[in-house]
Amino acid sequence: MGTTVMIVDDSFFMRNILRGILSDKGYNVVAEAASGIEAMKYLHDRKPDIIILDIILPDSNGLDLLESTLQSHPHVKVIICSGIGQEPIIQKALAHGAKAFIQKPFTPEKVIEVLASLEG
């Protein structure tokens, strides 16, 4: 089985786009979550290798979710994928353990480039 990925974004449209990009490149999308609560449930059940995480979620802040995820599952590689691209937010995400930041809107090539950089 290839690298497993969980997508956490409250937008069905965005989850659908990301799932298509990942599936086309052979990644195994093991879960999709629209909220922080769903994400934590799937994290424990599915144990993904990589999480693509939005910052704005209906029930939590993605940066807080990043911290709690890495406390309970330090092996998971988290990529923040958000339309909030101010430099202080990006730096905070990276300082709190995110492996990369993808700015929305993104190209499929950018998503694959970031994922490929985590494979090594």
C-alpha positions in Angstrom: 0.0 0.0 0.0 1.3 3.5 -0.9 1.5 6.5 1.3 -1.7 7.2 3.1 -3.3 10.6 3.3 -6.1 12.2 5.3 -7.7 15.4 3.9 -9.1 17.8 6.5 -11.1 20.7 5.0 -14.7 21.9 5.6 -15.2 22.4 1.9 -16.5 19.4 0.1 -15.3 20.9 -3.2 -11.7 21.3 -1.9 -11.6 17.8 -0.5 -12.8 16.5 -3.9 -10.1 18.4 -5.8 -7.4 17.2 -3.4 -8.6 13.6 -3.5 -8.5 13.6 -7.3 -5.0 15.0 -7.4 -3.7 12.5 -4.8 -5.5 9.5 -6.3 -4.1 10.3 -9.8 -0.6 10.2 -8.3 -1.0 6.9 -6.4 -1.6 8.3 -2.9 -4.1 6.4 -0.8 -6.7 8.8 0.6 -7.8 6.9 3.7 -10.0 9.6 5.2 -11.7 12.9 4.6 -12.8 15.1 7.5 -14.9 18.3 7.4 -14.2 19.2 11.1 -11.6 18.9 13.8 -13.7 16.3 15.7 -14.0 14.1 12.5 -10.2 14.5 11.9 -9.3 13.3 15.4 -11.6 10.3 15.1 -10.1 9.3 11.7 -6.6 10.0 12.9 -6.9 7.3 15.6 -8.8 4.9 13.3 -6.9 5.2 10.0 -3.4 6.4 11.1 -2.5 8.3 7.9 1.1 9.0 7.0 0.3 12.5 5.9 -2.5 15.0 6.8 -3.4 17.9 4.5 -5.0 20.3 7.0 -7.0 23.6 6.5 -6.7 26.3 9.1 -10.3 27.4 9.2 -12.6 24.6 10.4 -16.2 24.9 11.8 -15.3 23.5 15.2 -11.6 24.2 15.6 -8.5 26.1 14.6 -6.3 24.1 12.3 -3.2 25.3 14.1 -4.5 24.0 17.4 -5.4 20.8 15.7 -1.9 20.6 14.3 -0.4 20.8 17.8 -2.8 18.2 19.3 -2.3 15.8 16.3 1.5 15.9 16.6 1.3 15.4 20.4 -0.7 12.2 20.0 0.8 11.1 16.6 4.3 12.6 16.3 5.1 10.4 13.2 2.4 12.1 11.1 3.5 14.6 8.5 1.1 17.6 8.4 0.8 20.0 5.5 -1.2 23.1 6.1 -3.3 24.0 3.0 -5.1 27.3 3.5 -6.2 30.5 1.8 -4.8 32.4 4.8 -1.3 33.0 3.5 0.0 35.8 5.7 3.7 35.2 6.6 3.1 35.2 10.4 0.5 32.4 10.0 2.8 30.4 7.8 5.7 30.8 10.2 3.5 29.8 13.2 2.4 26.7 11.3 5.9 25.7 10.5 7.1 26.5 14.0 4.4 24.2 15.5 5.5 21.2 13.4 3.9 21.5 10.0 6.2 20.1 7.3 4.9 22.5 4.6 2.4 25.2 3.7 0.3 25.1 0.5 -1.4 28.4 -0.4 -4.9 28.2 -1.8 -5.6 28.5 -4.7 -3.0 25.9 -5.7 -2.0 24.0 -8.8 -2.0 20.2 -8.8 1.7 20.4 -9.5 2.3 22.4 -6.3 0.5 19.7 -4.2 2.5 16.9 -5.8 5.7 18.8 -5.4 5.1 19.3 -1.7 4.1 15.7 -1.1 7.1 14.4 -3.1 9.4 16.6 -0.9 8.1 14.7 2.2 8.8 11.3 0.7 12.6 11.4 1.2 
